[in-house]
Amino acid sequence: MSWIKCSDQMPKNGEQVILFIRAEYQSVDSITDKPIGKPRIINEIAIGYIYDGKLWIHYDQDDFHDLNDVTHWQPLPEPPEN
């Protein structure tokens, strides 16, 4: 399977897919709330879905990523047989 650009096509509403996420991350001091160091670009691959315009990633309980961070996606492969 190959990656599909989100700008070309989005997955169907509620369809579980593999997501490629590219986001800028900035560490912040927990006491002063000031940035620490330089921002970093992070690349992640996750399984999730888009439902009514909102991104849902199975491990992302704190909503770290949003839909704008997803650049590509692809369907899940068929599960293994027995």
Biopython code that builds the backbone (N, CA, C, O; Angstrom):
import numpy as np
from Bio.PDB.StructureBuilder import StructureBuilder

atoms = [
    (1, "MET", "N", (0.846, -1.188, 0.000)),
    (1, "MET", "CA", (0.000, 0.000, 0.000)),
    (1, "MET", "C", (0.884, 1.241, 0.000)),
    (1, "MET", "O", (2.017, 1.217, 0.481)),
    (2, "SER", "N", (0.355, 2.298, -0.536)),
    (2, "SER", "CA", (1.124, 3.537, -0.566)),
    (2, "SER", "C", (0.374, 4.629, 0.198)),
    (2, "SER", "O", (-0.834, 4.545, 0.419)),
    (3, "TRP", "N", (1.119, 5.642, 0.587)),
    (3, "TRP", "CA", (0.553, 6.742, 1.347)),
    (3, "TRP", "C", (-0.313, 7.619, 0.456)),
    (3, "TRP", "O", (0.005, 7.844, -0.712)),
    (4, "ILE", "N", (-1.406, 8.108, 1.017)),
    (4, "ILE", "CA", (-2.322, 9.009, 0.326)),
    (4, "ILE", "C", (-2.207, 10.375, 1.001)),
    (4, "ILE", "O", (-2.335, 10.480, 2.221)),
    (5, "LYS", "N", (-1.969, 11.408, 0.215)),
    (5, "LYS", "CA", (-1.883, 12.754, 0.776)),
    (5, "LYS", "C", (-3.265, 13.205, 1.239)),
    (5, "LYS", "O", (-4.260, 13.024, 0.537)),
    (6, "CYS", "N", (-3.308, 13.786, 2.415)),
    (6, "CYS", "CA", (-4.590, 14.289, 2.925)),
    (6, "CYS", "C", (-5.136, 15.403, 2.040)),
    (6, "CYS", "O", (-6.350, 15.590, 1.954)),
    (7, "SER", "N", (-4.257, 16.134, 1.390)),
    (7, "SER", "CA", (-4.723, 17.197, 0.504)),
    (7, "SER", "C", (-5.388, 16.630, -0.752)),
    (7, "SER", "O", (-6.156, 17.328, -1.414)),
    (8, "ASP", "N", (-5.091, 15.349, -1.088)),
    (8, "ASP", "CA", (-5.713, 14.699, -2.234)),
    (8, "ASP", "C", (-7.017, 13.992, -1.872)),
    (8, "ASP", "O", (-7.988, 14.027, -2.629)),
    (9, "GLN", "N", (-7.025, 13.348, -0.703)),
    (9, "GLN", "CA", (-8.200, 12.582, -0.288)),
    (9, "GLN", "C", (-8.112, 12.292, 1.207)),
    (9, "GLN", "O", (-7.046, 11.955, 1.722)),
    (10, "MET", "N", (-9.219, 12.423, 1.883)),
    (10, "MET", "CA", (-9.290, 12.073, 3.304)),
    (10, "MET", "C", (-9.961, 10.712, 3.442)),
    (10, "MET", "O", (-10.745, 10.316, 2.580)),
    (11, "PRO", "N", (-9.654, 9.988, 4.533)),
    (11, "PRO", "CA", (-10.346, 8.709, 4.736)),
    (11, "PRO", "C", (-11.828, 8.937, 5.018)),
    (11, "PRO", "O", (-12.249, 10.037, 5.375)),
    (12, "LYS", "N", (-12.601, 7.876, 4.851)),
    (12, "LYS", "CA", (-14.033, 7.951, 5.150)),
    (12, "LYS", "C", (-14.230, 8.232, 6.634)),
    (12, "LYS", "O", (-13.413, 7.833, 7.463)),
    (13, "ASN", "N", (-15.304, 8.911, 6.958)),
    (13, "ASN", "CA", (-15.643, 9.243, 8.335)),
    (13, "ASN", "C", (-15.688, 7.980, 9.192)),
    (13, "ASN", "O", (-16.476, 7.076, 8.916)),
    (14, "GLY", "N", (-14.860, 7.906, 10.219)),
    (14, "GLY", "CA", (-14.856, 6.776, 11.140)),
    (14, "GLY", "C", (-14.034, 5.580, 10.701)),
    (14, "GLY", "O", (-13.945, 4.606, 11.449)),
    (15, "GLU", "N", (-13.426, 5.608, 9.518)),
    (15, "GLU", "CA", (-12.626, 4.483, 9.023)),
    (15, "GLU", "C", (-11.270, 4.458, 9.731)),
    (15, "GLU", "O", (-10.536, 5.445, 9.677)),
    (16, "GLN", "N", (-10.923, 3.352, 10.391)),
    (16, "GLN", "CA", (-9.611, 3.210, 11.013)),
    (16, "GLN", "C", (-8.550, 3.116, 9.930)),
    (16, "GLN", "O", (-8.683, 2.337, 8.986)),
    (17, "VAL", "N", (-7.496, 3.912, 10.071)),
    (17, "VAL", "CA", (-6.425, 3.952, 9.081)),
    (17, "VAL", "C", (-5.081, 4.133, 9.781)),
    (17, "VAL", "O", (-5.015, 4.402, 10.981)),
    (18, "ILE", "N", (-4.018, 3.981, 9.005)),
    (18, "ILE", "CA", (-2.672, 4.303, 9.472)),
    (18, "ILE", "C", (-2.437, 5.772, 9.123)),
    (18, "ILE", "O", (-2.652, 6.187, 7.985)),
    (19, "LEU", "N", (-1.998, 6.550, 10.102)),
    (19, "LEU", "CA", (-1.812, 7.986, 9.922)),
    (19, "LEU", "C", (-0.330, 8.341, 10.005)),
    (19, "LEU", "O", (0.388, 7.828, 10.863)),
    (20, "PHE", "N", (0.125, 9.213, 9.119)),
    (20, "PHE", "CA", (1.466, 9.779, 9.232)),
    (20, "PHE", "C", (1.304, 11.188, 9.772)),
    (20, "PHE", "O", (0.595, 12.010, 9.191)),
    (21, "ILE", "N", (1.965, 11.460, 10.885)),
    (21, "ILE", "CA", (1.808, 12.720, 11.603)),
    (21, "ILE", "C", (3.144, 13.448, 11.619)),
    (21, "ILE", "O", (4.173, 12.872, 11.972)),
    (22, "ARG", "N", (3.118, 14.696, 11.239)),
    (22, "ARG", "CA", (4.314, 15.549, 11.293)),
    (22, "ARG", "C", (3.929, 16.803, 12.071)),
    (22, "ARG", "O", (3.053, 17.560, 11.652)),
    (23, "ALA", "N", (4.586, 17.013, 13.198)),
    (23, "ALA", "CA", (4.207, 18.134, 14.060)),
    (23, "ALA", "C", (5.436, 18.784, 14.669)),
    (23, "ALA", "O", (6.487, 18.159, 14.807)),
    (24, "GLU", "N", (5.284, 20.041, 15.028)),
    (24, "GLU", "CA", (6.345, 20.749, 15.736)),
    (24, "GLU", "C", (6.102, 20.598, 17.228)),
    (24, "GLU", "O", (4.981, 20.783, 17.703)),
    (25, "TYR", "N", (7.149, 20.264, 17.962)),
    (25, "TYR", "CA", (7.038, 20.055, 19.402)),
    (25, "TYR", "C", (7.976, 21.010, 20.112)),
    (25, "TYR", "O", (9.144, 21.127, 19.744)),
    (26, "GLN", "N", (7.479, 21.684, 21.114)),
    (26, "GLN", "CA", (8.282, 22.604, 21.913)),
    (26, "GLN", "C", (8.220, 22.186, 23.376)),
    (26, "GLN", "O", (7.143, 22.168, 23.973)),
    (27, "SER", "N", (9.372, 21.849, 23.956)),
    (27, "SER", "CA", (9.417, 21.544, 25.391)),
    (27, "SER", "C", (9.167, 22.829, 26.178)),
    (27, "SER", "O", (9.606, 23.911, 25.788)),
    (28, "VAL", "N", (8.451, 22.685, 27.292)),
    (28, "VAL", "CA", (8.093, 23.837, 28.116)),
    (28, "VAL", "C", (8.416, 23.523, 29.571)),
    (28, "VAL", "O", (8.145, 22.423, 30.053)),
    (29, "ASP", "N", (8.995, 24.494, 30.265)),
    (29, "ASP", "CA", (9.289, 24.350, 31.686)),
    (29, "ASP", "C", (7.975, 24.227, 32.450)),
    (29, "ASP", "O", (7.078, 25.053, 32.282)),
    (30, "SER", "N", (7.860, 23.204, 33.285)),
    (30, "SER", "CA", (6.598, 22.945, 33.988)),
    (30, "SER", "C", (6.266, 23.990, 35.056)),
    (30, "SER", "O", (5.110, 24.109, 35.461)),
    (31, "ILE", "N", (7.257, 24.740, 35.511)),
    (31, "ILE", "CA", (6.996, 25.750, 36.537)),
    (31, "ILE", "C", (6.750, 27.123, 35.913)),
    (31, "ILE", "O", (5.775, 27.797, 36.244)),
    (32, "THR", "N", (7.637, 27.527, 35.013)),
    (32, "THR", "CA", (7.519, 28.871, 34.436)),
    (32, "THR", "C", (6.685, 28.908, 33.166)),
    (32, "THR", "O", (6.267, 29.980, 32.728)),
    (33, "ASP", "N", (6.443, 27.757, 32.579)),
    (33, "ASP", "CA", (5.698, 27.643, 31.325)),
    (33, "ASP", "C", (6.416, 28.319, 30.157)),
    (33, "ASP", "O", (5.795, 28.669, 29.154)),
    (34, "LYS", "N", (7.743, 28.501, 30.300)),
    (34, "LYS", "CA", (8.531, 29.106, 29.229)),
    (34, "LYS", "C", (9.148, 28.002, 28.367)),
    (34, "LYS", "O", (9.468, 26.923, 28.865)),
    (35, "PRO", "N", (9.311, 28.282, 27.069)),
    (35, "PRO", "CA", (9.922, 27.293, 26.177)),
    (35, "PRO", "C", (11.337, 26.930, 26.612)),
    (35, "PRO", "O", (12.082, 27.765, 27.124)),
    (36, "ILE", "N", (11.690, 25.668, 26.397)),
    (36, "ILE", "CA", (13.030, 25.171, 26.689)),
    (36, "ILE", "C", (13.639, 24.706, 25.368)),
    (36, "ILE", "O", (13.077, 23.845, 24.692)),
    (37, "GLY", "N", (14.774, 25.268, 25.004)),
    (37, "GLY", "CA", (15.456, 24.846, 23.782)),
    (37, "GLY", "C", (14.699, 25.233, 22.529)),
    (37, "GLY", "O", (13.787, 26.060, 22.547)),
    (38, "LYS", "N", (15.113, 24.600, 21.433)),
    (38, "LYS", "CA", (14.511, 24.887, 20.135)),
    (38, "LYS", "C", (13.362, 23.918, 19.853)),
    (38, "LYS", "O", (13.378, 22.781, 20.326)),
    (39, "PRO", "N", (12.372, 24.362, 19.091)),
    (39, "PRO", "CA", (11.296, 23.440, 18.687)),
    (39, "PRO", "C", (11.868, 22.309, 17.834)),
    (39, "PRO", "O", (12.852, 22.495, 17.118)),
    (40, "ARG", "N", (11.244, 21.146, 17.919)),
    (40, "ARG", "CA", (11.653, 19.988, 17.124)),
    (40, "ARG", "C", (10.489, 19.545, 16.262)),
    (40, "ARG", "O", (9.326, 19.682, 16.640)),
    (41, "ILE", "N", (10.820, 19.014, 15.098)),
    (41, "ILE", "CA", (9.816, 18.395, 14.241)),
    (41, "ILE", "C", (9.785, 16.908, 14.592)),
    (41, "ILE", "O", (10.824, 16.248, 14.619)),
    (42, "ILE", "N", (8.607, 16.396, 14.857)),
    (42, "ILE", "CA", (8.477, 14.973, 15.138)),
    (42, "ILE", "C", (7.623, 14.329, 14.051)),
    (42, "ILE", "O", (6.656, 14.913, 13.562)),
    (43, "ASN", "N", (8.008, 13.119, 13.691)),
    (43, "ASN", "CA", (7.267, 12.308, 12.734)),
    (43, "ASN", "C", (6.779, 11.069, 13.462)),
    (43, "ASN", "O", (7.551, 10.402, 14.150)),
    (44, "GLU", "N", (5.518, 10.764, 13.313)),
    (44, "GLU", "CA", (4.942, 9.585, 13.974)),
    (44, "GLU", "C", (4.031, 8.842, 13.012)),
    (44, "GLU", "O", (3.478, 9.417, 12.075)),
    (45, "ILE", "N", (3.892, 7.572, 13.265)),
    (45, "ILE", "CA", (2.906, 6.754, 12.583)),
    (45, "ILE", "C", (1.980, 6.208, 13.660)),
    (45, "ILE", "O", (2.435, 5.673, 14.671)),
    (46, "ALA", "N", (0.682, 6.347, 13.436)),
    (46, "ALA", "CA", (-0.297, 5.936, 14.442)),
    (46, "ALA", "C", (-1.512, 5.326, 13.749)),
    (46, "ALA", "O", (-1.728, 5.519, 12.552)),
    (47, "ILE", "N", (-2.283, 4.601, 14.513)),
    (47, "ILE", "CA", (-3.568, 4.095, 14.027)),
    (47, "ILE", "C", (-4.657, 4.942, 14.666)),
    (47, "ILE", "O", (-4.671, 5.158, 15.878)),
    (48, "GLY", "N", (-5.557, 5.411, 13.836)),
    (48, "GLY", "CA", (-6.633, 6.242, 14.341)),
    (48, "GLY", "C", (-7.683, 6.442, 13.271)),
    (48, "GLY", "O", (-7.731, 5.714, 12.279)),
    (49, "TYR", "N", (-8.521, 7.435, 13.486)),
    (49, "TYR", "CA", (-9.579, 7.731, 12.529)),
    (49, "TYR", "C", (-10.001, 9.183, 12.668)),
    (49, "TYR", "O", (-9.689, 9.847, 13.657)),
    (50, "ILE", "N", (-10.714, 9.662, 11.663)),
    (50, "ILE", "CA", (-11.260, 11.002, 11.678)),
    (50, "ILE", "C", (-12.769, 10.857, 11.743)),
    (50, "ILE", "O", (-13.371, 10.137, 10.946)),
    (51, "TYR", "N", (-13.372, 11.546, 12.695)),
    (51, "TYR", "CA", (-14.819, 11.458, 12.863)),
    (51, "TYR", "C", (-15.378, 12.861, 13.014)),
    (51, "TYR", "O", (-15.017, 13.587, 13.940)),
    (52, "ASP", "N", (-16.249, 13.233, 12.112)),
    (52, "ASP", "CA", (-16.861, 14.571, 12.110)),
    (52, "ASP", "C", (-15.812, 15.684, 12.200)),
    (52, "ASP", "O", (-15.985, 16.653, 12.939)),
    (53, "GLY", "N", (-14.719, 15.531, 11.436)),
    (53, "GLY", "CA", (-13.694, 16.562, 11.368)),
    (53, "GLY", "C", (-12.727, 16.598, 12.532)),
    (53, "GLY", "O", (-11.901, 17.507, 12.609)),
    (54, "LYS", "N", (-12.804, 15.637, 13.442)),
    (54, "LYS", "CA", (-11.885, 15.590, 14.590)),
    (54, "LYS", "C", (-11.023, 14.346, 14.498)),
    (54, "LYS", "O", (-11.496, 13.272, 14.126)),
    (55, "LEU", "N", (-9.743, 14.504, 14.842)),
    (55, "LEU", "CA", (-8.782, 13.415, 14.813)),
    (55, "LEU", "C", (-8.861, 12.601, 16.101)),
    (55, "LEU", "O", (-8.882, 13.159, 17.199)),
    (56, "TRP", "N", (-8.905, 11.286, 15.957)),
    (56, "TRP", "CA", (-8.902, 10.375, 17.100)),
    (56, "TRP", "C", (-7.762, 9.381, 16.910)),
    (56, "TRP", "O", (-7.760, 8.601, 15.957)),
    (57, "ILE", "N", (-6.798, 9.413, 17.819)),
    (57, "ILE", "CA", (-5.680, 8.472, 17.804)),
    (57, "ILE", "C", (-5.807, 7.614, 19.051)),
    (57, "ILE", "O", (-6.066, 8.133, 20.136)),
    (58, "HIS", "N", (-5.630, 6.329, 18.911)),
    (58, "HIS", "CA", (-5.911, 5.403, 20.005)),
    (58, "HIS", "C", (-5.091, 5.665, 21.270)),
    (58, "HIS", "O", (-5.595, 5.442, 22.371)),
    (59, "TYR", "N", (-3.843, 6.131, 21.149)),
    (59, "TYR", "CA", (-3.014, 6.345, 22.341)),
    (59, "TYR", "C", (-3.012, 7.793, 22.805)),
    (59, "TYR", "O", (-2.489, 8.076, 23.883)),
    (60, "ASP", "N", (-3.570, 8.718, 22.042)),
    (60, "ASP", "CA", (-3.423, 10.151, 22.287)),
    (60, "ASP", "C", (-4.530, 10.676, 23.189)),
    (60, "ASP", "O", (-5.424, 11.385, 22.725)),
    (61, "GLN", "N", (-4.481, 10.338, 24.466)),
    (61, "GLN", "CA", (-5.545, 10.705, 25.391)),
    (61, "GLN", "C", (-5.569, 12.199, 25.718)),
    (61, "GLN", "O", (-6.600, 12.719, 26.145)),
    (62, "ASP", "N", (-4.442, 12.897, 25.520)),
    (62, "ASP", "CA", (-4.401, 14.316, 25.875)),
    (62, "ASP", "C", (-4.543, 15.236, 24.659)),
    (62, "ASP", "O", (-4.258, 16.430, 24.749)),
    (63, "ASP", "N", (-4.980, 14.686, 23.530)),
    (63, "ASP", "CA", (-5.193, 15.484, 22.315)),
    (63, "ASP", "C", (-3.946, 16.267, 21.908)),
    (63, "ASP", "O", (-4.035, 17.435, 21.529)),
    (64, "PHE", "N", (-2.783, 15.616, 21.987)),
    (64, "PHE", "CA", (-1.529, 16.271, 21.618)),
    (64, "PHE", "C", (-1.533, 16.672, 20.147)),
    (64, "PHE", "O", (-1.054, 17.751, 19.798)),
    (65, "HIS", "N", (-2.064, 15.823, 19.291)),
    (65, "HIS", "CA", (-2.100, 16.103, 17.856)),
    (65, "HIS", "C", (-3.496, 16.527, 17.431)),
    (65, "HIS", "O", (-4.497, 16.150, 18.040)),
    (66, "ASP", "N", (-3.533, 17.323, 16.368)),
    (66, "ASP", "CA", (-4.832, 17.632, 15.784)),
    (66, "ASP", "C", (-4.795, 17.293, 14.297)),
    (66, "ASP", "O", (-3.764, 16.874, 13.771)),
    (67, "LEU", "N", (-5.896, 17.473, 13.646)),
    (67, "LEU", "CA", (-6.050, 17.067, 12.254)),
    (67, "LEU", "C", (-5.033, 17.743, 11.337)),
    (67, "LEU", "O", (-4.634, 17.159, 10.330)),
    (68, "ASN", "N", (-4.611, 18.950, 11.664)),
    (68, "ASN", "CA", (-3.628, 19.662, 10.844)),
    (68, "ASN", "C", (-2.258, 18.989, 10.853)),
    (68, "ASN", "O", (-1.452, 19.232, 9.955)),
    (69, "ASP", "N", (-1.982, 18.156, 11.840)),
    (69, "ASP", "CA", (-0.696, 17.458, 11.925)),
    (69, "ASP", "C", (-0.630, 16.235, 11.012)),
    (69, "ASP", "O", (0.462, 15.741, 10.731)),
    (70, "VAL", "N", (-1.758, 15.745, 10.552)),
    (70, "VAL", "CA", (-1.791, 14.543, 9.705)),
    (70, "VAL", "C", (-1.548, 14.966, 8.259)),
    (70, "VAL", "O", (-2.298, 15.767, 7.700)),
    (71, "THR", "N", (-0.479, 14.414, 7.655)),
    (71, "THR", "CA", (-0.161, 14.772, 6.276)),
    (71, "THR", "C", (-0.548, 13.672, 5.290)),
    (71, "THR", "O", (-0.893, 13.961, 4.144)),
    (72, "HIS", "N", (-0.492, 12.407, 5.730)),
    (72, "HIS", "CA", (-0.766, 11.267, 4.846)),
    (72, "HIS", "C", (-1.483, 10.174, 5.637)),
    (72, "HIS", "O", (-1.474, 10.172, 6.868)),
    (73, "TRP", "N", (-2.094, 9.261, 4.918)),
    (73, "TRP", "CA", (-2.758, 8.119, 5.547)),
    (73, "TRP", "C", (-2.778, 6.963, 4.557)),
    (73, "TRP", "O", (-2.531, 7.138, 3.364)),
    (74, "GLN", "N", (-3.076, 5.780, 5.079)),
    (74, "GLN", "CA", (-3.299, 4.616, 4.234)),
    (74, "GLN", "C", (-4.214, 3.631, 4.952)),
    (74, "GLN", "O", (-4.242, 3.595, 6.182)),
    (75, "PRO", "N", (-4.962, 2.830, 4.193)),
    (75, "PRO", "CA", (-5.846, 1.851, 4.820)),
    (75, "PRO", "C", (-5.053, 0.839, 5.644)),
    (75, "PRO", "O", (-3.877, 0.588, 5.380)),
    (76, "LEU", "N", (-5.711, 0.270, 6.636)),
    (76, "LEU", "CA", (-5.085, -0.803, 7.400)),
    (76, "LEU", "C", (-4.956, -2.040, 6.516)),
    (76, "LEU", "O", (-5.826, -2.292, 5.682)),
    (77, "PRO", "N", (-3.888, -2.811, 6.684)),
    (77, "PRO", "CA", (-3.790, -4.061, 5.923)),
    (77, "PRO", "C", (-4.809, -5.073, 6.446)),
    (77, "PRO", "O", (-5.349, -4.908, 7.539)),
    (78, "GLU", "N", (-5.061, -6.091, 5.680)),
    (78, "GLU", "CA", (-5.940, -7.169, 6.120)),
    (78, "GLU", "C", (-5.289, -7.868, 7.319)),
    (78, "GLU", "O", (-4.071, -8.044, 7.329)),
    (79, "PRO", "N", (-6.061, -8.265, 8.316)),
    (79, "PRO", "CA", (-5.483, -8.955, 9.468)),
    (79, "PRO", "C", (-4.972, -10.342, 9.063)),
    (79, "PRO", "O", (-5.431, -10.910, 8.072)),
    (80, "PRO", "N", (-4.027, -10.879, 9.827)),
    (80, "PRO", "CA", (-3.527, -12.220, 9.499)),
    (80, "PRO", "C", (-4.609, -13.272, 9.703)),
    (80, "PRO", "O", (-5.527, -13.109, 10.508)),
    (81, "GLU", "N", (-4.473, -14.329, 8.966)),
    (81, "GLU", "CA", (-5.405, -15.457, 9.131)),
    (81, "GLU", "C", (-4.908, -16.344, 10.254)),
    (81, "GLU", "O", (-3.722, -16.667, 10.319)),
    (82, "ASN", "N", (-5.804, -16.734, 11.129)),
    (82, "ASN", "CA", (-5.519, -17.633, 12.257)),
    (82, "ASN", "C", (-4.078, -17.587, 12.632)),
    (82, "ASN", "O", (-3.658, -18.279, 13.560)),
]
sb = StructureBuilder()
sb.init_structure("model")
sb.init_model(0)
sb.init_chain("A")
sb.init_seg("    ")
for serial, (resi, resn, name, xyz) in enumerate(atoms, 1):
    if name == "N":
        sb.init_residue(resn, " ", resi, " ")
    sb.init_atom(name, np.array(xyz, "f"), 0.0, 1.0, " ", f" {name:<3s}", serial, name[0])
structure = sb.get_structure()
